[in-house]
Amino acid sequence: MSIESLWEDYVDETVKKLNLQIGYLKNELDTIHHTYERKLAHMEKAALEKFMQDLLPVLDDIWQGAVHDSSWAMVWGKLKNILSSHDIRVIDSVGMDFNPMEHQVVAMVEGERGSSGKVAEIIRPGYKMGDFLLRPALVKVYK
């Protein structure tokens, strides 16, 4: 074997090792990037959830105003649209079947035939953020 042949073998082997190390580092960087993205998304969701929990009493006041005053109803409608754009849904399902995953019964009331088990009245709306229940709706349900 000549020195040039040994040198070429050494260079080839070194290049292979460096390419392998580059591959490992790239995979490690991808893993770190994905972990960071997941943690960031989790932190954003947690911050929005905390903000929404703090905002619920204000939303309740606006909802109460909308129930009694048409000018507040317009504000409530706009606010529901804003919440919806952030994947936050208001649970105000009068006439729908009672759902123990979204509703909390505070009273049972007499109803028409065939209305048994349906939500008769919303006492306080509930809220969902995506699939996560922020707070159940307080409802009256037909017997």
C-alpha positions as CSV (number, residue, x, y, z in Angstrom):
1,M,0.0,0.0,0.0
2,S,1.2,3.4,-0.9
3,I,1.1,6.5,1.3
4,E,-1.5,8.0,-1.0
5,S,-3.7,5.0,-0.7
6,L,-3.4,5.0,3.1
7,W,-4.1,8.8,3.1
8,E,-7.3,8.3,0.9
9,D,-8.5,5.5,3.2
10,Y,-7.9,7.7,6.2
11,V,-9.7,10.7,4.6
12,D,-12.6,8.5,3.5
13,E,-13.0,7.0,7.0
14,T,-12.8,10.4,8.6
15,V,-15.4,11.8,6.2
16,K,-17.7,8.9,7.0
17,K,-17.3,9.4,10.7
18,L,-18.0,13.2,10.4
19,N,-21.1,12.6,8.2
20,L,-22.4,10.1,10.9
21,Q,-21.7,12.7,13.6
22,I,-23.5,15.3,11.6
23,G,-26.5,13.0,11.2
24,Y,-26.6,12.4,14.9
25,L,-26.4,16.1,15.7
26,K,-29.1,16.9,13.1
27,N,-31.4,14.3,14.8
28,E,-30.7,15.7,18.2
29,L,-31.4,19.2,17.0
30,D,-34.7,18.1,15.5
31,T,-35.7,16.4,18.8
32,I,-34.8,19.6,20.7
33,H,-36.8,21.7,18.3
34,H,-39.9,19.5,18.5
35,T,-39.7,19.3,22.3
36,Y,-39.4,23.1,22.4
37,E,-42.5,23.5,20.1
38,R,-44.5,21.1,22.3
39,K,-43.5,22.9,25.5
40,L,-44.3,26.3,24.0
41,A,-47.7,25.2,22.8
42,H,-48.4,23.8,26.3
43,M,-47.4,27.0,27.9
44,E,-49.5,29.1,25.5
45,K,-52.6,26.9,26.3
46,A,-51.9,27.1,30.0
47,A,-51.7,30.9,29.9
48,L,-54.9,31.1,27.9
49,E,-56.6,28.8,30.3
50,K,-55.5,30.9,33.3
51,F,-56.6,34.1,31.5
52,M,-60.0,32.6,30.8
53,Q,-60.4,31.4,34.4
54,D,-59.8,35.0,35.5
55,L,-62.1,36.4,32.9
56,L,-65.1,34.1,33.7
57,P,-66.7,36.5,36.3
58,V,-66.6,39.3,33.7
59,L,-68.1,37.1,31.1
60,D,-70.9,36.1,33.5
61,D,-71.7,39.8,34.1
62,I,-71.9,40.5,30.4
63,W,-74.0,37.4,29.8
64,Q,-76.4,38.6,32.6
65,G,-76.6,42.0,31.0
66,A,-77.4,40.4,27.6
67,V,-80.2,38.4,29.1
68,H,-81.9,41.6,30.4
69,D,-80.8,44.3,27.9
70,S,-80.7,44.1,24.1
71,S,-77.7,46.5,23.9
72,W,-75.7,44.1,26.0
73,A,-76.9,41.2,23.8
74,M,-75.0,42.8,20.9
75,V,-71.8,43.1,23.0
76,W,-72.3,39.4,24.1
77,G,-72.6,38.3,20.5
78,K,-69.4,40.0,19.5
79,L,-67.6,38.6,22.6
80,K,-68.8,35.1,21.7
81,N,-67.4,35.5,18.2
82,I,-64.0,36.6,19.6
83,L,-64.0,33.6,22.0
84,S,-64.9,31.3,19.1
85,S,-62.0,32.6,17.1
86,H,-59.7,31.3,19.9
87,D,-61.4,27.9,20.0
88,I,-63.4,28.8,23.1
89,R,-67.0,27.7,23.0
90,V,-69.8,29.0,25.2
91,I,-72.0,26.2,26.6
92,D,-75.5,27.7,26.4
93,S,-77.6,24.8,25.0
94,V,-81.2,25.4,25.9
95,G,-83.4,22.7,24.4
96,M,-80.5,20.3,23.9
97,D,-80.1,17.0,25.7
98,F,-78.5,17.2,29.2
99,N,-74.8,16.3,28.9
100,P,-73.2,15.5,32.3
101,M,-69.8,16.3,30.7
102,E,-70.9,19.9,30.0
103,H,-73.8,20.7,32.4
104,Q,-74.3,20.8,36.1
105,V,-78.0,20.4,37.2
106,V,-79.1,22.9,39.8
107,A,-82.9,22.2,39.5
108,M,-85.4,19.9,37.8
109,V,-88.5,21.6,36.3
110,E,-91.8,20.4,34.8
111,G,-91.9,20.3,31.1
112,E,-94.0,19.4,28.1
113,R,-94.3,15.8,27.0
114,G,-91.1,14.6,25.3
115,S,-88.9,17.3,26.8
116,S,-87.6,15.1,29.6
117,G,-83.8,15.2,30.0
118,K,-83.5,18.4,27.9
119,V,-82.0,21.6,29.2
120,A,-84.8,24.0,30.2
121,E,-82.8,27.0,31.2
122,I,-79.2,28.2,31.6
123,I,-78.5,29.7,35.0
124,R,-74.8,30.3,34.2
125,P,-73.1,29.5,30.9
126,G,-70.2,27.1,30.8
127,Y,-67.1,27.3,28.6
128,K,-64.9,24.8,26.7
129,M,-61.5,25.5,25.3
130,G,-61.1,23.0,22.6
131,D,-62.0,19.7,24.2
132,F,-61.1,20.9,27.7
133,L,-64.0,22.0,30.0
134,L,-63.1,25.3,31.6
135,R,-66.4,25.3,33.6
136,P,-69.7,23.4,33.3
137,A,-72.9,25.3,32.6
138,L,-75.3,25.5,35.5
139,V,-78.7,24.4,34.1
140,K,-82.3,23.6,34.9
141,V,-83.4,20.3,33.3
142,Y,-86.9,19.1,32.4
143,K,-88.1,16.1,34.5
